[in-house]
Amino acid sequence: MSAAADRWARAHELIAEQPGQADRPGNVADALRRICGATATALTASGVGVSVVTGEGEWGLAIASSPASQLLEELQFTLGEGPCMDAMATGRPVLVADVAGDATDRWPIYSSAVRERGVRSVFAFPLLAGSASVGVLDVFRGRPGAMDEEDVAQSLTFAAIARTAVLDGQHEASVDDVPDGFDESPGYRTEVFQAQGMVMVQLGVTLAEALLRLRAHAYANERTLADVARDVVARTVRFDREQQ
């Protein structure tokens, strides 16, 4: 068996060992969560997350191997910067061996925020379908240091499996619907769009400004963008001018 085939087989073995394997067959969100868990095990990572891009090329969903990793995965979208954003835009891996190094100039707020949460290195691998990216797989480590060739090869294998899961889910979904499991996942983007519209009306600002206000509120309160958006939609958080 070739090295590539061996990696592929081992990856699927690890995925099958993750909890939830038989819970909801066809649920893409569950599949991605298991892929994240298997990737974290294979790479001895502190956490792994997958972000999925919508048909319009914008962030649509974040899923991770643990609640702490979920926050890390969504943090880049809360802040509007980070390796995942760059990998999504360029279609190329972004490998950050030490977030306290060059990353402080490239993503000043993000690098500081992840260091506060114990992350020392981040590696982002786009889920490529031809020349387009349908998402990104992010690997977080609590130690600085570059990945070796085998770690990179393993990461690319898991990224390819995640890409297939996303594409299969999109293919199976009916027209104007989302893959099974996306709408119940904690990082689902639809609520952020709804919240943007509500904040826009409450403050009389543009959609872009509304998103900035949501991001600022989330970061200041150490919450994810999705959590704040959910509260806005539920009307338990308001952004009226007199409250700012």
Secondary structure, 3 states (H helix, E strand, C coil): CCHHHHHHHHHHHHHHHCCCCCCCCCCHHHHHHHHHHHHHHHCCCCEEEEEEECCCCCEEEEEECCHHHHHHHHHHHHHCCCHHHHHHHHCCCEEECCCCCCHHHHCHHHHHHHHHCCCCEEEEEEEEECCEEEEEEEEEECCCCCCCHHHHHHHHHHHHHHHHHHHHHHHHCCCCCCCCCHHHCCCCCHHHHHHHHHHHHHHCCCHHHHHHHHHHHHHHCCCCHHHHHHHHHCCCCCCCHHHC
